Amino acid sequence: MPNATLELLKNLIARESITPEDAGCQDLLAARLSPLGFEAELLNFADTKNIFLRRGTAKPLLVFLGHTDVVPTGDLAAWDSPPFTPTLHNDKLYGRGAVDMKGGIASFVTAVENFVTANPDHKGSIALLITSDEEGCALNGTVKVIEEFEARGEKIDWCIVGEPSSEQQLGDIIRVGRRGSLCATLKIHGTQGHVAYPDKADNPIHSFAPALQALSAEVWDQGNEFFPATSLQVSNINAGTGAENIIPGSLDISFNLRFSTELSSEIIQQRTHAILDAYPFKYTLEWRLSGNPFLTKTGSLIQATEAAIKTVTGLQTIKDTGGGTSDGRFIAPTGAQVIELGHLNATIHKVNEHVPVADLELLSHIYQQILVNLLIPDS
């Protein structure tokens, strides 16, 4: 019997949709689901394509959330096969986006197709919300769609994000939340001069060194039962003119904080400024909040997902909040229950990204069972 999920994924991988490009993926999904009664709404903003495919108007509304854009390939010579030529090898499908997250989208679609065919009179509504900028700036995708939905009073009850959550075995972990992400760009202002005359200059590297130690050593919180402690990580430091005999006039630092529900971005900013203000240098600091932490502690979506994974795989899944951010951060604040469930994440963003072929239909079956658990009375 043909593997419908595999064939769909091949078609999606072959479309070179490096963020924020969609390369026709969303049109393909719309054409595929239209015969089943899914109506397409295009919600495009700037260079980002977003599509909302919905079947039904009744509540509750279950949304599968995904993105058709992928990260750049990196060095093409390092790939064993062309990244946009879907290639089967040793029961694995290779290609950029195979896991993150065209594989999840393909499993969404076939799950929905099989469920609706078997249960055309299901309760509630089913939808797919697909964007093309999740791997990029994430400014014109899901966040803008949710702003539109909020403005017109449209609410999502349950949201399944297809990001690759599994680690050792498909379904072993579901994400029930994510830490917040706060980015900072810091500039330390000094005075440029000759290294032989340090008294006539002000070296911003030297000035900042004690403050860097203080920032690195700060205990922001202890975390809680759902989240690890907040972490600050410096991602880039840059100074100098390229000449070895010049004291630089400024130092640029980029750092990020992944924070728990124990803190707010406002508190983090206040505490950071307090640390920096304890030192005599002059500085400017700009902040960008990528997303606040979110958490679905319990509820019908988690219960339905745990039961579906147990039914299909026999696993007792683990609830977790690790990893980076996802577009679920834009939906959770509206009151929706949000979980992330997807393929193995071992090769995401890597050269030779791949997914086990057997997992494609397996994940589709899990998604389908979740639909049964939520939308079929007395299931």
Backbone torsions as a table, in degrees:
resi	resn	phi	psi	omega
1	MET	NA	130.9	-178.8
2	PRO	-60.6	143.5	176.5
3	ASN	-88.0	98.9	-174.5
4	ALA	-63.2	-36.6	-179.6
5	THR	-66.7	-41.5	178.0
6	LEU	-60.7	-46.4	-177.7
7	GLU	-64.4	-39.0	177.6
8	LEU	-65.8	-42.7	-179.7
9	LEU	-62.7	-39.8	176.4
10	LYS	-56.1	-44.3	-178.9
11	ASN	-63.7	-38.3	-179.5
12	LEU	-71.7	-43.3	179.7
13	ILE	-60.9	-36.1	-177.6
14	ALA	-66.4	-11.6	179.1
15	ARG	-95.2	117.2	-171.3
16	GLU	-79.3	81.7	-171.2
17	SER	-105.1	62.7	177.1
18	ILE	-71.4	130.7	-172.6
19	THR	-48.1	133.8	4.8
20	PRO	-96.9	24.1	-179.2
21	GLU	-74.7	148.4	175.8
22	ASP	-108.7	-29.0	174.9
23	ALA	56.5	32.0	174.9
24	GLY	86.8	2.5	-179.5
25	CYS	-61.8	-43.9	-176.9
26	GLN	-67.6	-36.1	175.8
27	ASP	-62.2	-39.2	178.0
28	LEU	-61.8	-43.4	179.8
29	LEU	-65.6	-41.1	179.6
30	ALA	-62.6	-44.5	179.8
31	ALA	-64.4	-33.1	-178.3
32	ARG	-71.8	-39.5	-173.9
33	LEU	-93.5	-16.0	-179.7
34	SER	-54.5	-43.2	-179.8
35	PRO	-62.0	-17.3	179.7
36	LEU	-94.5	6.7	176.3
37	GLY	95.2	12.8	177.3
38	PHE	-84.2	124.6	178.1
39	GLU	-97.0	135.8	-175.3
40	ALA	-97.1	131.8	172.2
41	GLU	-121.2	121.8	178.5
42	LEU	-89.8	127.4	-178.2
43	LEU	-128.9	69.9	-174.6
44	ASN	-89.7	138.8	178.2
45	PHE	-134.1	127.5	-179.4
46	ALA	52.0	-123.7	-176.3
47	ASP	-94.6	12.8	-174.1
48	THR	-109.8	130.4	176.3
49	LYS	-97.0	130.2	176.5
50	ASN	-130.5	139.7	178.2
51	ILE	-133.8	139.8	177.2
52	PHE	-119.6	113.1	-177.8
53	LEU	-108.5	113.7	-172.5
54	ARG	-127.1	138.7	173.0
55	ARG	-117.8	115.3	179.3
56	GLY	97.0	164.0	179.2
57	THR	-124.6	-8.8	-174.9
58	ALA	-78.7	160.4	171.8
59	LYS	-91.9	153.8	-0.2
60	PRO	-80.1	159.4	-180.0
61	LEU	-107.3	121.1	174.8
62	LEU	-105.6	126.9	-177.1
63	VAL	-119.2	130.3	167.3
64	PHE	-91.6	125.0	-175.5
65	LEU	-111.0	130.0	-179.6
66	GLY	-155.3	177.9	178.6
67	HIS	-139.0	139.4	-180.0
68	THR	-92.2	-12.5	179.0
69	ASP	-78.6	151.9	179.7
70	VAL	-129.1	163.4	177.3
71	VAL	-76.6	160.6	176.1
72	PRO	-58.7	160.4	-172.5
73	THR	-79.4	-23.9	-169.0
74	GLY	78.3	-156.9	-176.7
75	ASP	-66.0	112.6	-179.2
76	LEU	-61.4	-32.4	-178.9
77	ALA	-67.5	-18.9	-179.1
78	ALA	-81.6	-13.4	-179.8
79	TRP	-81.8	142.5	176.7
80	ASP	-76.1	-22.1	176.2
81	SER	-145.8	156.3	-178.2
82	PRO	-56.9	131.1	-172.1
83	PRO	-63.1	-22.8	178.5
84	PHE	-108.5	18.6	169.9
85	THR	-113.5	99.9	-177.5
86	PRO	-57.1	125.0	-171.5
87	THR	-129.4	126.0	177.2
88	LEU	-90.7	131.8	177.5
89	HIS	-156.0	125.3	179.1
90	ASN	52.6	45.4	177.1
91	ASP	62.7	27.4	174.9
92	LYS	-129.0	147.4	176.1
93	LEU	-105.0	123.1	-177.8
94	TYR	-101.9	144.1	175.6
95	GLY	156.8	151.2	178.5
96	ARG	-65.4	126.2	-178.5
97	GLY	94.6	-1.8	-179.0
98	ALA	-55.5	-37.2	179.7
99	VAL	-104.7	-44.3	-171.8
100	ASP	-117.0	94.8	-14.4
101	MET	-135.7	40.5	178.3
102	LYS	-66.6	-28.1	175.8
103	GLY	-64.2	-39.5	176.4
104	GLY	-65.7	-41.1	179.2
105	ILE	-63.3	-44.4	179.3
106	ALA	-60.1	-40.1	178.3
107	SER	-69.4	-36.3	172.6
108	PHE	-52.3	-54.6	-169.2
109	VAL	-63.2	-48.1	-178.4
110	THR	-69.0	-30.9	175.1
111	ALA	-62.7	-45.0	179.9
112	VAL	-65.8	-43.5	179.1
113	GLU	-58.2	-47.9	-178.4
114	ASN	-67.7	-38.6	-179.3
115	PHE	-66.8	-48.3	-176.8
116	VAL	-66.3	-38.5	178.0
117	THR	-60.5	-40.0	-179.2
118	ALA	-83.2	-23.8	-175.1
119	ASN	-135.9	66.3	-175.5
120	PRO	-65.3	-19.9	-177.7
121	ASP	-106.7	30.7	179.5
122	HIS	-59.1	157.5	176.8
123	LYS	-77.7	163.9	175.3
124	GLY	65.7	-158.6	-177.6
125	SER	-133.6	153.2	177.3
126	ILE	-122.4	139.8	178.9
127	ALA	-146.0	155.8	169.2
128	LEU	-117.4	128.3	173.4
129	LEU	-113.0	113.5	-173.4
130	ILE	-123.5	130.1	179.7
131	THR	-118.5	174.9	178.2
132	SER	-129.0	19.8	179.0
133	ASP	-131.4	19.5	-177.6
134	GLU	-64.6	-35.5	-178.3
135	GLU	-82.7	-4.4	-179.6
136	GLY	-108.7	-130.2	-175.4
137	CYS	-77.0	-18.6	179.1
138	ALA	56.6	36.8	-179.7
139	LEU	-99.5	-24.6	-173.3
140	ASN	-122.8	15.4	-179.0
141	GLY	-103.9	-118.5	-174.9
142	THR	-55.6	-39.6	-177.5
143	VAL	-59.6	-40.7	179.8
144	LYS	-72.6	-37.0	178.2
145	VAL	-62.9	-43.5	-179.5
146	ILE	-66.9	-35.5	174.5
147	GLU	-60.0	-41.7	177.6
148	GLU	-63.9	-44.9	179.8
149	PHE	-62.3	-43.1	180.0
150	GLU	-63.3	-38.6	-179.2
151	ALA	-63.8	-31.7	-179.2
152	ARG	-103.5	9.3	173.1
153	GLY	75.7	24.3	180.0
154	GLU	-94.3	123.8	-174.3
155	LYS	-116.2	140.2	173.2
156	ILE	-95.6	132.2	179.3
157	ASP	-89.6	-46.6	-179.1
158	TRP	-130.0	137.6	179.1
159	CYS	-133.1	124.7	175.4
160	ILE	-109.1	114.0	179.2
161	VAL	-91.7	128.5	-174.1
162	GLY	-86.6	20.3	178.4
163	GLU	-63.5	147.6	-177.9
164	PRO	-67.4	101.2	-176.3
165	SER	-98.5	-22.2	-172.2
166	SER	-75.1	148.3	-176.5
167	GLU	-115.9	-57.4	-179.3
168	GLN	-103.8	-31.3	-176.7
169	GLN	-149.5	142.1	-177.1
170	LEU	-55.1	125.5	177.5
171	GLY	89.1	3.3	-177.1
172	ASP	-72.5	-22.4	-179.2
173	ILE	-138.1	137.4	166.6
174	ILE	-120.2	141.4	175.6
175	ARG	-88.5	125.5	178.5
176	VAL	-107.8	4.7	178.4
177	GLY	-177.8	173.9	177.1
178	ARG	-144.9	151.5	173.9
179	ARG	-69.5	157.4	172.2
180	GLY	-75.5	160.2	-180.0
181	SER	-132.6	119.5	-179.0
182	LEU	-123.6	121.0	-177.0
183	CYS	-103.3	143.9	-179.1
184	ALA	-133.1	140.6	173.1
185	THR	-121.2	113.4	-173.1
186	LEU	-114.0	136.0	174.5
187	LYS	-122.8	124.4	174.2
188	ILE	-97.7	126.1	-176.3
189	HIS	-96.3	123.5	176.5
190	GLY	-124.6	-156.4	178.0
191	THR	-132.2	122.7	-178.6
192	GLN	-70.5	147.6	177.5
193	GLY	-171.1	-176.0	179.6
194	HIS	-83.2	137.8	-178.2
195	VAL	-63.2	-21.5	179.4
196	ALA	-78.5	-11.4	-178.1
197	TYR	-128.5	63.7	-176.7
198	PRO	-62.4	-23.1	178.8
199	ASP	-68.6	-17.6	-179.1
200	LYS	-100.6	7.7	-179.4
201	ALA	-134.6	177.0	177.5
202	ASP	-139.0	103.8	-173.8
203	ASN	-78.5	111.3	-177.3
204	PRO	-68.8	-23.8	177.5
205	ILE	-66.8	-47.2	178.6
206	HIS	-63.6	-41.4	-177.9
207	SER	-63.3	-36.9	-173.9
208	PHE	-83.6	-21.0	-172.9
209	ALA	-52.1	-47.9	178.7
210	PRO	-64.1	-34.9	179.3
211	ALA	-68.5	-35.6	176.4
212	LEU	-62.4	-42.2	177.6
213	GLN	-62.1	-40.9	-179.8
214	ALA	-65.9	-42.0	178.1
215	LEU	-64.3	-41.8	-178.0
216	SER	-67.8	-32.7	-176.1
217	ALA	-87.8	-9.9	-176.7
218	GLU	-61.9	130.8	173.2
219	VAL	-94.2	105.2	-172.2
220	TRP	-78.0	-40.6	175.7
221	ASP	-166.7	179.8	178.6
222	GLN	-104.1	6.5	-174.3
223	GLY	70.8	-165.3	177.3
224	ASN	-154.4	-167.9	-174.7
225	GLU	-64.5	-19.3	-178.0
226	PHE	-103.9	-27.6	-172.4
227	PHE	-127.3	146.1	170.7
228	PRO	-73.0	170.5	179.5
229	ALA	-62.9	150.2	177.7
230	THR	-61.7	141.3	-175.9
231	SER	-128.5	133.4	172.3
232	LEU	-106.1	130.4	178.0
233	GLN	-132.2	127.8	174.6
234	VAL	-79.8	128.1	-177.0
235	SER	-105.9	-18.6	-179.9
236	ASN	-161.8	139.2	171.7
237	ILE	-133.1	133.5	-176.7
238	ASN	-146.4	133.4	176.3
239	ALA	-158.5	168.2	173.6
240	GLY	97.3	163.6	-179.0
241	THR	-105.0	-8.0	-175.0
242	GLY	102.1	-12.5	178.5
243	ALA	-96.6	141.9	-174.5
244	GLU	-83.3	-5.7	-177.4
245	ASN	-112.5	20.7	-179.7
246	ILE	-121.0	127.3	169.2
247	ILE	-76.5	125.9	-176.6
248	PRO	-69.6	154.6	179.7
249	GLY	-89.7	-13.8	179.6
250	SER	-156.6	162.0	179.1
251	LEU	-133.2	129.5	179.7
252	ASP	-109.7	132.1	-178.1
253	ILE	-131.4	135.6	172.0
254	SER	-116.0	134.7	175.3
255	PHE	-145.8	161.9	-176.2
256	ASN	-134.6	143.4	172.9
257	LEU	-118.1	124.8	170.1
258	ARG	-98.4	114.6	-168.1
259	PHE	-122.3	153.8	-175.9
260	SER	-91.9	-178.2	176.9
261	THR	-74.3	-1.6	175.7
262	GLU	-74.9	-17.6	-176.5
263	LEU	-128.2	163.1	169.3
264	SER	-116.5	162.0	178.2
265	SER	-62.2	-33.5	-179.8
266	GLU	-65.0	-42.5	179.5
267	ILE	-65.6	-41.8	178.3
268	ILE	-60.1	-43.6	-179.8
269	GLN	-64.2	-42.9	179.3
270	GLN	-61.2	-44.0	-178.2
271	ARG	-69.6	-35.2	177.6
272	THR	-65.2	-45.5	178.5
273	HIS	-62.3	-37.4	179.0
274	ALA	-63.3	-39.0	177.1
275	ILE	-65.0	-48.6	-177.1
276	LEU	-66.7	-35.3	-177.6
277	ASP	-69.4	-12.4	178.7
278	ALA	-78.0	-5.2	-177.7
279	TYR	-114.4	155.5	-170.4
280	PRO	-80.9	-4.9	-177.1
281	PHE	-76.4	161.2	173.4
282	LYS	-95.0	145.0	-177.9
283	TYR	-151.0	160.1	166.9
284	THR	-126.1	144.6	-174.5
285	LEU	-139.6	125.1	177.6
286	GLU	-115.7	141.8	-176.2
287	TRP	-117.9	148.9	171.1
288	ARG	-139.6	117.4	178.1
289	LEU	-86.1	110.3	178.5
290	SER	-77.0	-32.2	178.0
291	GLY	176.4	146.7	175.6
292	ASN	-82.9	158.7	175.7
293	PRO	-66.8	150.0	174.5
294	PHE	-138.6	157.5	-175.5
295	LEU	-154.3	130.5	168.5
296	THR	-107.7	100.9	-173.2
297	LYS	-69.5	-43.6	-177.4
298	THR	-159.3	-179.5	178.4
299	GLY	135.8	176.6	-174.0
300	SER	-64.8	-31.5	-179.4
301	LEU	-68.4	-45.3	177.6
302	ILE	-62.2	-43.4	-179.6
303	GLN	-62.0	-44.5	-179.7
304	ALA	-64.9	-37.1	-179.3
305	THR	-70.8	-45.5	177.9
306	GLU	-58.7	-43.9	-179.4
307	ALA	-65.8	-39.4	-179.5
308	ALA	-65.7	-43.9	178.9
309	ILE	-62.6	-41.3	178.5
310	LYS	-63.5	-43.2	-179.3
311	THR	-63.7	-44.5	-172.7
312	VAL	-83.3	-38.8	-172.9
313	THR	-113.7	-19.0	-174.4
314	GLY	83.7	-1.4	-177.7
315	LEU	-82.1	146.9	166.2
316	GLN	-96.0	102.9	-172.5
317	THR	-69.9	158.1	178.5
318	ILE	-106.2	134.3	175.7
319	LYS	-89.0	132.7	-169.9
320	ASP	-146.9	159.8	177.3
321	THR	-127.7	19.2	-176.3
322	GLY	-75.7	-177.5	177.5
323	GLY	86.0	-169.1	-177.4
324	GLY	-85.6	-145.7	178.5
325	THR	-103.3	166.5	174.1
326	SER	-145.7	171.1	179.5
327	ASP	-68.3	-7.7	173.1
328	GLY	-58.8	-22.7	-179.3
329	ARG	-65.6	-20.9	179.6
330	PHE	-87.5	-20.2	-175.2
331	ILE	-97.1	-36.8	-178.0
332	ALA	-56.2	-40.1	-179.2
333	PRO	-63.8	-14.7	179.2
334	THR	-80.3	-5.5	-179.3
335	GLY	103.5	-2.4	-179.9
336	ALA	-72.5	148.8	167.3
337	GLN	-79.0	130.2	-174.3
338	VAL	-130.0	129.8	170.3
339	ILE	-134.0	159.1	175.5
340	GLU	-117.5	128.3	179.6
341	LEU	-145.7	119.8	-179.3
342	GLY	-158.7	-162.1	-172.1
343	HIS	-73.4	178.0	176.1
344	LEU	-63.0	136.3	-172.9
345	ASN	-100.4	13.3	-173.6
346	ALA	-63.3	-30.5	-174.0
347	THR	-114.0	13.2	-178.8
348	ILE	-62.8	136.7	178.7
349	HIS	66.2	7.0	-177.8
350	LYS	-97.4	164.5	166.3
351	VAL	-64.4	143.5	-179.6
352	ASN	61.6	38.6	173.1
353	GLU	-55.2	136.6	-177.8
354	HIS	-156.2	161.9	178.8
355	VAL	-132.3	137.6	173.4
356	PRO	-63.3	131.0	-177.0
357	VAL	-58.4	-40.2	-177.7
358	ALA	-61.7	-28.8	-178.1
359	ASP	-71.9	-22.4	-177.5
360	LEU	-63.4	-51.1	178.5
361	GLU	-71.9	-32.2	179.6
362	LEU	-63.2	-45.6	178.2
363	LEU	-65.9	-38.3	176.0
364	SER	-57.9	-41.7	178.8
365	HIS	-65.2	-37.4	178.0
366	ILE	-64.9	-47.1	178.4
367	TYR	-58.9	-42.9	-179.4
368	GLN	-62.7	-39.4	-179.9
369	GLN	-69.0	-33.5	174.6
370	ILE	-61.4	-44.4	177.5
371	LEU	-58.6	-43.6	177.9
372	VAL	-60.8	-47.2	-176.6
373	ASN	-62.3	-31.2	-175.0
374	LEU	-96.2	-34.7	-168.2
375	LEU	-112.6	0.1	174.5
376	ILE	-112.4	113.3	-178.7
377	PRO	-57.2	139.4	175.8
378	ASP	62.9	26.2	179.2
379	SER	-73.4	NA	NA
